[in-house]
Amino acid sequence: MLNIIQHVHSGLRWVVLILLIWAAFSAFKNWRSGASFTDSDRKRGLFTMIAAHFQLLFGVVLYFISPYVKFTAETMKDPVARFYTVEHISLMLIAIVLITLGYLRAKRQTTDTARFKTQFYFFAIALLLILVAIPWPFREGLSGSWF
């Protein structure tokens, strides 16, 4: 069961990243060009938020069953345990809150430019946090994988 959830969580990362990059890039492009905020722009942000929330659900389940997460006195001394127990989940939670706030605040803006600008800033910051918090294979000792 752990293996299946890990694979789903790892694979869904790509969906979230692609949607987030697409939504942030589109918001920036449309903000700078003065485009109108359409229903497809709203849906792009919505699907990004939904994918991030699904990722969060799988991540929370993994958090409680993963052998990498440890609640001991030694956790903060062990870089791998500290990453999975504290750093990864904290940064991902902040990123998902930013994605949610970006979507909701953009919806409430009164001008199209403000909608795109709001969505871009929130999504771009969330993207940066997610990129930092992913246990990439090239990050020493974290045993991450590409898929």
Beta strands, then each sheet from edge to edge (+ up, - down):
end
